[in-house]
Amino acid sequence: MEKEITIFKDVDMLCPKCGTENTEQAETCVNCNERLVSEDAQAVQAADMEMHQQASHESMESDHAQSQRSPRITHVDIQSDQAQDKPVVSSGLNIGIIIATIIFPIVGIAMGFTYLRKEHPGAKQAGKTWLILGVVVFLINILMISLD
C-alpha cells in the first residue's frame, strides 16, 4: 500500500537538525545535508513506526505464549526393543516365496521388485534374492523349453 504525500510549494521547511529554512522541494538541508521530511511525511512515518512497533509487540506476545505451552509430541515410538529387532521378512515368508518362485518364476520377480523399493536393508536384501532367483528360474525354464 503506497502512501501519497501532498507537497505544498512556496512553504519553507525547517531542518530538524540545525533549524535552517529550506524550500519544500529540497530533500536535504542546504546547511547540514540532513534529510528533510515534510510534516505530512513525518506523520505518515510516525504512524508506520507505531504500527510496526505494535505488530512487533503482538508478535513477541504470541511467541511468549507459544513458548509457555508444553512441546507437542509429534512421533512416539511405542514398539519394544524386541519388536524393533524383528526381521522385516520372516523366515516362513522367505521360504514360501522361494518355493513359489521355483514353481512360478514371476512370483519371485514381482516380489523382488516390490521389496527392492522398500527402505529397510533387510527388505532390500530379500527382494534382491527373490528377483535373482526368479530371473534364473525363468531363464532355466526357457532353456529347457528350447532344448526340446
C-alpha positions in Angstrom: 0.0 0.0 0.0 1.6 3.2 -1.1 1.0 6.5 0.7 0.8 9.7 -1.1 2.4 12.8 0.4 1.0 16.2 -0.6 3.7 18.8 -1.2 2.8 22.4 -0.9 5.1 24.7 -2.9 6.2 28.0 -1.5 6.2 26.6 2.0 9.5 26.6 3.8 10.6 23.6 5.8 12.9 23.8 8.9 15.7 21.4 9.2 15.1 19.1 12.2 18.9 19.1 13.0 20.1 22.7 12.5 16.9 24.7 12.1 17.8 26.2 8.7 14.9 27.1 6.4 14.7 25.1 3.2 12.3 25.0 0.3 9.6 22.3 0.3 11.2 20.7 -2.8 14.6 20.2 -1.0 15.3 16.7 0.0 18.3 17.6 2.2 19.2 20.6 4.2 21.3 23.2 2.4 23.3 23.9 5.5 24.0 20.4 7.1 22.8 17.9 4.5 20.3 16.4 6.9 17.5 14.6 5.2 14.3 16.7 5.2 10.9 15.3 5.8 7.6 17.3 5.4 5.1 17.3 8.3 2.8 15.0 6.3 5.6 12.6 5.7 6.6 12.8 9.3 3.0 11.9 10.3 3.0 9.0 7.9 6.4 7.8 9.2 5.2 8.1 12.8 2.1 6.1 12.0 4.1 3.5 10.2 6.6 3.2 13.1 3.7 2.9 15.6 2.0 0.2 13.5 5.3 -1.7 13.2 6.0 -1.5 16.9 2.5 -2.7 17.7 2.8 -5.6 15.3 6.3 -6.4 16.8 4.9 -6.3 20.3 2.0 -8.6 19.4 4.4 -11.0 17.7 6.5 -11.1 20.8 3.5 -11.7 23.0 2.4 -14.5 20.7 5.9 -16.1 20.7 6.0 -15.8 24.5 2.6 -17.5 24.8 3.7 -20.3 22.5 6.9 -20.8 24.4 4.9 -21.2 27.7 2.9 -24.2 26.2 4.3 -27.6 26.6 6.0 -29.0 23.5 3.9 -31.1 21.1 4.8 -34.8 20.7 4.9 -35.5 17.0 6.2 -39.0 17.0 6.1 -41.7 19.6 7.8 -45.0 19.1 5.8 -47.4 21.2 7.4 -50.6 19.9 9.5 -52.5 22.3 13.2 -53.2 21.6 12.3 -56.8 20.8 9.8 -55.7 18.1 12.4 -53.4 16.5 14.9 -56.3 16.2 12.3 -58.4 14.5 13.3 -59.0 10.8 11.2 -57.4 8.1 10.9 -60.7 6.2 10.1 -63.7 8.3 11.8 -67.0 7.5 8.4 -68.5 6.7 7.7 -65.8 4.1 11.2 -66.1 2.7 10.8 -69.9 2.2 7.3 -69.6 0.8 8.4 -67.0 -1.8 11.4 -69.2 -2.8 9.2 -72.3 -3.3 6.6 -70.2 -5.2 9.4 -68.8 -7.4 10.7 -72.2 -8.3 7.3 -73.2 -9.4 6.2 -69.8 -10.9 9.2 -67.5 -11.5 7.0 -64.5 -12.0 6.3 -64.6 -8.2 10.0 -64.1 -7.4 10.3 -61.3 -10.0 7.3 -59.4 -8.8 8.1 -59.8 -5.1 11.7 -58.9 -5.7 10.8 -55.6 -7.4 8.3 -54.9 -4.6 10.8 -55.5 -1.8 13.7 -53.7 -3.6 11.7 -50.4 -3.4 11.4 -50.6 0.5 13.7 -48.6 2.7 14.7 -51.3 5.1 18.0 -53.0 4.2 16.7 -56.4 5.2 13.7 -56.0 2.8 16.0 -54.9 0.0 18.2 -57.9 0.5 15.2 -60.3 0.4 13.9 -58.5 -2.7 17.3 -58.8 -4.4 17.4 -62.6 -3.6 13.9 -63.2 -4.9 14.5 -61.2 -8.0 17.7 -63.0 -8.9 16.1 -66.4 -8.2 13.1 -65.5 -10.3 15.2 -64.4 -13.3 17.4 -67.5 -13.0 14.5 -69.9 -12.8 12.8 -68.1 -15.7 15.9 -68.5 -17.9 16.3 -72.1 -16.9 12.6 -72.7 -18.0 13.3 -71.0 -21.3 16.4 -73.1 -21.9 14.6 -76.3 -21.1 11.7 -75.4 -23.5 14.1 -74.5 -26.3 16.2 -77.8 -25.9 13.1 -80.0 -26.5 
